Amino acid sequence: MKLLVFAHTPPPHHGQSYMVQLMLAGLGGDARKKKGATASPHGIECYHVNARFSRGLEDIGEFQGTKIFLILWFCLQAVWIRFRYGVDNFYYVPAPGKRVALYRDWLVMLLCRPFFKNVILHWHAAGLAKWLETETTIGSRTATYRLFRPVDLSIVLSRYNVADAEKLLSHRIAVVNNGIPDPCPDFETAIRPRRQERFAARKQALAGGAAAPALVINILYLAHCTREKGLFAAAESIVHANRYLAACGLPVKLRFTAAGNFVTDSERLEFEQLRADPEFAAAVQHVGFVSGDRKNQLLRDADLFLFPTRYLGENQPVNLIEAMAFGLPLVTTRWRSLPEMLPPDYPGLVSDQDPDELAAVMVKVLASKSGEQVRHHFREHFTVERHLADLAAAIRGVSAGPGSQPATGAASF
């Protein structure tokens, strides 16, 4: 089966571009760049148009005149590949609820869709259906429906996400979790013993008593540094939690590390102004964008992962999957698909970005969870091997027509 992948890989680096990169690598890469005849893993031969419209995070979803020319150029490449290599399956990642990104999608569908037999949408962002109904005009909704639907296959990341696919009258919908290579294959020997030791120490410290030793607990935030993603609520909750612990006479302090780039100068300035407060600065640090060994070390050293996001397009963020892989207890929001990612009845969910609620739930999770439960959940649901097998089965099912069932564990509707 031949597949035209019309999607960008890093840079800029975010969850969607990283997952496209993993998919291409797992399915054998761009067939045009291969040397010699090699079998395509999972029976899918990819042809990649690296449709990179933004140079950095600040450009994503923003209007720029050059993007119109880029759309035309990328679409021309796609049509050329269609006829040069006989590719009749078009894979595309639809936009979240942003007007400029939606207009881009209109142009791509208008220019490319007539040339391809099957259209496959991979919904990395969530909430488009609700946004179309509540935030756009009738004209915008009508244009979206006419240019997109019906869709041959929609791949969604969660059951929450199914509503987006249903809005465009998808013939077939498959739920396929994201998945990543295990970033800590030495978990059992190198990380698990430390997790257990730290858990025992903080349980004793949080229980109080004269014999309890003083303890500093490391809290990690790893994401774009925006209010919507939860940076400011997370940092403020650390200050609130430290005040509460001090008032209770407990020998515990929380230390917060925020890793990631600021998207806007205004939020960067606001964060720097907060750090002018000695109490805030003593508990909160920002280390910028991290990757590779530095990122892995932060995840190994952390005691809890804090991510109170309310991002409009949040769906199944890779940072939470990475935190689970490292066996980190989690605190995040009951937002969109996030509750589906965690084990049933997991206590680390909050309703919003209220710093007092975040502080209370953090203390509760720190005292009750070692992180081994979420590590097991990662191994069961979010490995790259399972992701690629389910994804390929869903894509191959397009050739079987509407109503076909996936060949592996992917849920189908």
N, C-alpha and C positions, 0 to 999 in steps of 0.2 A: 504494500500500500504506500502511495506517495502522498506526502503532506507538506503543504506550503505553510510555514510558520511565520506569520506576520506579527512579530513582537520583538521588543528590544531586550538586550542583555546589558549588564553593568558596563560602564557607568551611565547615569547615576545609579547608586547602589540602594536598593530597597527590596522588600520581600518579593514583589512581583517579578522584578528583573532577575533576581537570584533564582527564583523557581523556574523561570524560562531557561536560564543557563543550565540548571540541573537537568531539566527535561531534554534539552538538546544533547547534552553530553550522554545522558542515559539512553537516548534513542539512537546514538551513533553519530551525532554531529551533522553538519551541513554536507549533504551528499556531493555537492560541487567541489568541496575541498578535500575529498578523500582521494588517495592515490591507490590505484589498483582496485580490483573487485573484492570488496569485503561485505560480508553478510551484515544486514542491518538488524541490531538487537530488537526483539519484540515484533519483528516483521513490519516495521514502519521506516520508510526512507524519507528523511526530512530535507527540505530546501528552505533555507532561512533568509528572510528579509529583515535585517536588523533595523527595525522601524524606530529609531531613536529620535524623538522630537525635542527632548529637553537635554540641556548640557549639565544642569545641576538641579538640586531639589527645589530651589526657588523658582525654577522655570516650569515645573510640572503643573499642568492645568491652566497656565497663563497664556494670553494671546500674544503672539509675535508674528510679524509678517512673514518671516523666513519659514515658519512652520507650514504655510500654505504650499510653498515650493517643495518642501521636504515631503509633504503628503503626496504631491504629484509624482515626485521622483520615486518614492517607495512603491506607490501603486504601479508605476510603469515597470519597475523591476518584477513585481508580482505577476503582472500579465505576461511579461516576457518569459518568466519561468514556467508559467502555465503552458505555453505553447512549445517552448524549447524542450522541456522535459516531460510533458504530458501529465502534469500534476493537476488533479481536479478536486482536491480537498483543501479547503481554506481554513486555517486555524487563526483565531483572533482573540485578543483579550479586551473585552469591552470596558469602557470608562466607568469610574464612579460617578456620583451625582455632581458633576461640574459642567457648566454650560460649554466652555471652550472645548473641553475634552469630548463632550457629546457631539458638538459640531464636527470635530475631527472624525469621529466615528461615522457620521452621516456621509462625509466625503469618501471615506475608505469603502463603505458599503456601496455607495453609488458607483464608484469607479471600478471596484474589483468584483463585486458579487456576480454580475452577469456572466463572468467568464469561468466560474467554478461550479461544479456540480453540487458539492456539499459544503455547508458552512458549519464550522465547529467553534463555539464560543466557550472560553475558559474563564469563569467568573472569579477572578482573584479579589475583586472588591465587592462589597455587599451594599444593599440599600437602594439600587437604582430604581426598582419598581416603585417603592414608596416615594422616592424623590420625584419621579415623573408625575405621580398623581397629586402631590402636594405643593411642589415648588416650581412647576413649569406651566406653560400655557397649553391650551388644547392643540394649537398648531405644532408645538414642539413634540407633544406626545404622538400626534398623528404622523409627523415626519419620521419619528423613531420607529413606529410600528410598520410603516410602509417600507422603510429601507432595510429593516432587520428581519421581520418575521415573514413566514415561519422559519425557524432555525432547525437544522437537521439534528444537531446534538449540542446540548449545553452541559458542560462539566462544571459542577458546583462543589464547594468545599464543605458544605454543611447543609443540614435540613433547613436552617434559617434562610439560606441562600436560594432555596428552591423557588421562592416567590419571584425572584428576579428572572429566572429562566422561564417560568410559567407566563410571565407578562408578555414574552415575545413568542408565545405559542411554540415552544420547542417540541419537535416530534419525539425526542428522547432526552431524558435528564439522568445523568449519572453523578452520584456523590462520591468524590475521590478526595481523601485527605491529602494535604501537603505532606511532604516527607523530606528528610535531610540525611546525609551521611552521618553516622554516629561520630560526633566530635570528640568523644572521650571513650574509646574502646577499652581503656584501662580502668574504667569506672570501678569495677569490683575490687581491684587491688590497690588503686591509688586514691580514689575519691571517696568511695563508700566508707572506709574506716574513719576518714576525717569527718565526714558528715555525721556519723554516729557519735564520734567524740564531741563534736561541737554541739550536737543536739542534747547530749547528756549534760554538758556544761551550762547551756542556756536554760534548760529545765530547772536545774538546781538554782541558778541565779535568779530566775523569774519567780521561783517559789519563795525566795527570801530566806531569812534565818541568819543567825550570826555567823554560821560556817560558810555561807555562800561567798565565793570569790568574786571580785570585780571582773566584769566582762564587757568587751566592746563587740557589738554584733554588726556585721557588714551587710548593708542593704544595697542592691544594685538595680539601677534603671538603665536599660540599653535600648535606645530607640531615637528617632528624630526628636530633637529638643524643642517641643512645642507645647502650648497649653492644651491643645486638643488631645495630644497623645498622653497627657497627664504629668508632665514634668513638674509644673508648679504645685499641683496638688500633692504629688509625691514628696517633694522637698518640704513643703509646709507640714505634712503629716509626720515627718521625722522630728521636727521641732516639737510638735504637740506630743508625740509619743515620749520624747525625752523628758518633757515637763511632767508628764503623768508618772513615769518611772521614778523620777526624783521625788515627787510628792509622796509616792508609796514607800520611799526609803529603800528601793531595790538597787543593788550595785550593778546596774546595767545601763549602757549607753548605746544608742544606735548611731552608726556612721554611714552616710549616704553617698554613693558614687553615681553620678550621672555620666553616661558615655553616649556620645552621639553629637551630630552637628546641629547648630541652630539653623532654622530655615529663614527666619526674618531677623533683621537688625534690631527691631523694636523689642522682640522677646529676649534677644541676647542682652540688650541694655537693661531691661527690667530684671533679669536674673542677676546681673552684676550689681545692680542697686540693692537687691535683697542680700547679697553677700557682704554688703557694707555693715550689716548688723552682726556684731560679734557672735551672738548666740547661733545665728543661721550659719555663719562662716565656719564655726567650730564643728558643725555636724554635717555640712554639705560641701561636696567638691564636684567640679566638672572637669573631665579629662579629655573631652573632645571625641572625635571619631576614632574608633579602635577597630582593629582587625587582626587576624592571624593569632600569633602567640600571645599578644597583649590582651586581646579579647578573651581567649581561652583562659588566661590566668585570672582575669577578673571574675569569670564565671566559676572557676574552681575555688576562689577565695571567698566568694559571697556566701552568706547564710540564708538570704531570702531574695527573691526577685519581685520587684514592685513595678506594676505597669497599669495604672488606673486610666486607661485610654477611653476617650469618647470620640475618636476620630471617625468622621462621616463614613469613610469607605472601609473601616476595619472589618476584617473577615476571619482569617486564620493566620495571625502574624507569626513569622518565622522566629522572632525573638522568644516567644513563649515556648515554642517547640525546642529551641536550643536550651532554654532554662530547664525544661523537663529532662532533656537528655543529660544534663549535668546534675540531675537529682536535686534541684533547688526547690524548696517550698515556694509557693506562688501566692501573690495577692494581686487580683485584677478585677475588672468590672463585669457586671452582668450586662454586657453590651453586645448586641448582634450575635455572632457565632461563638463568642468566647466561652460561655458556659458549656457548650458541647465539646470543647477541647479537653476539659478536665474530667477526672474520675467522678462518678456519681456522688452527690452530696459533699463535694469538696468544700471545706469551710473558708477558703480564701477568696470568696467573691463579695464585692461591695456593690451597692446600688448606684453610686455616683462618685463624684470626685471630692466628697466632703472630707477634709483632713482629719476630723475627729473620728469618723467611722473608719477611715483607713488606718489610723493609729491603733484603734481598738482591735481591728481584725488582724493587723500585723502581730500584735502581742499574742493574740490567741493562736495564730498559726505557728509562730516561733516556739511556743510552749507545747505544741501538740503534734507537729509534723517534722520528720527528719528529712523528707524528700525522696525516700526510696519508693514511695507509692507513685509519684509522678514519673520517676525513672522507668518503672515497670510499664506505666501507661504509654510512655514514648516508645518503648520496645514493641508494644502490642499494636500501636496505631500510626506512628509517624516516622517510620524508617523510610529511607529512599527506595529500598527494594520493593516494599509494599506499594509505595506511591507510584513507581514506574510501572509495575505490573498491572495495577488497577487502571492507571491512566491509559496505557497502551490497549488494554482490553476494551475500554470504553470507546477509544478512537477507532479501533478496528471494527467495532460493532456498527459503525455508520454504514458500511457496505452491506450489512444484513438488512437494512431498512428500518422503518419506524417500528417501535415496540420490541425490538430485539433485546435480549438479556445479556448482561456482561458476563465474560468468561471467568472472572475472578471475584474478589470480595467487594468490588464496587457496588454500592446500592443503586438501583435503577428505578425510574418512575415512568 
